[in-house]
Amino acid sequence: MPVIVFCMLIFIQSSRPFPDLIPEFPLIDKFLHFAAWALLGFLFFRAYNGNFSLSHRKNLLIWVSFLSAALYGVSDEIHQHYVPSRSSDPLDLLADIAGSFSGAIVGAWLYGFFRKQPVTFDLHSIPVPEGSHKN
């Protein structure tokens, strides 16, 4: 559900004239595209990870998440082409694609896909130095 809500927010924002509230820093719009699509890539990863058929196929899950977010970036740039006072920008699309991939990779990392063994914490197996505990 969060991925659908976020896609709707992106669509609504893309349907409005370019906001004047964004500070004038070099490449700030590219950073904002990257950040938004990184979140979208992560949200797609999170949504697809709940799908049993994809959750066991780690590489496919990362690629499907990345491609879903990147294709939404393509559709967003096409959409912006038709919105008055907006335009499509290939560099925005590049930022969308890079952010999509980064978000999918961060999702995989946060969900432990790159660990060789799951991390477990067993407090009883921690060695206690001699003489540090009271009888």
N, C-alpha and C positions, 0 to 999 in steps of 0.2 A: 504493500500500500504506500509506503513512503516514496518509492520510486515514481509512482503515478502522480502523487501530489507534487513532487519536485519537477517532473516533466510539465505539469500544468503551470507551475509558477514560471518556469523558463518560457513557455509559450506566451503567457500573459505579458511578461516583461519584454519579450521580443516583439509583441504587437503594439507596444507603445512607442512614441517618439523617443529618440536617444535622450537619456536623462542628462540634465545639466548639473546634477548634484555630484557627479563623479569628479574627484580632484584631478587637476591637470598634471599628472606625472607621466613621464615617458613610458609607453607600453602598459599603462595601467589597465586598459581594456583587455589586453592579451592575458595579463595576470588574472583578471576577473573571469575570463573565459576558461583559462586553465583550471582555476579553483572550482568553478561551478561544475565543469565536466569531470574533474577528479571526484567530487562528491557524487555525481551521477554514476560514474563508473563503479564506485564503491557501493552505491545503493543497488545497482543492477547485480553486482556480485552477491550482495547480501540476500537479495530476493531469489536469485537462482540457486544459491547455496541451500536454501530450504527445499529445493526440488530434489527428491531422492535420486532421480536418474542422472542428474548433473553433479550432485555433491560428491560422488565417489570418483569422478573424472576431473582431476584437478586442472590439467592443462586446458581441457575443453571449457571448463567453467570460467577460467580466466579469459580465454579468447571470446566466448559468447558474451561475457560481461563487457569486455572492451568494445567489441563490434556493435553491441546494442547501443552503448553510449555514443560511440563515434558516428553511427548512422543517425542517431537523433541530432547530433551536431550538424551533419549534412542537411538534414531536413530543416533545422533551425536557420541555417544560412540561406537556404532556398526561400524559406518563409520571409526572412528579413529583406530579401530582394524586392518583395512585393509590398512591403510596409512603407508608407510615405515617411520621409525623413530618415529612413534606415537604408542600409546597403549591405550586401554580402561582401565578405572580405576573406580571401584565401588564408591570410595570416590568422584570422579568428578561427577558421576551420582547423588550421594546424595546431593552434592552442587547444581547441576542443579535443582533437585526436590525442595529443600528448597528455592532456588531463585525463581523458578516458582510460588510457593505458595505465597511467600512474594510479588512478583510483582503484582499478581492478587488481593491480599488484599489491597495493596497500591492503585491500580487502583480504587477499590471499594471505598476506603476512599476518594480519591481525587475527585471522581465523586459524593460524598455525599451519598453513600448508607447506611452509618451507622448513619446518622442524623435522629432524630425522626421527625423533621419538617425542611423544607427548611429554610436556613438563608436568611433573607431579610433585607435590609437596607433602612429605611425610615427616611430621615433627618428631616422631619417635626414632627415626633413623639418623637424626643429627647427632654426631659424636659430641660428647660433653667432656671437656678437659678434666683430668684427674684433680681432685681436691676442690673443684669449683661448685660441687653440689653438697648440700647438707644432708646428713643422715637423720 
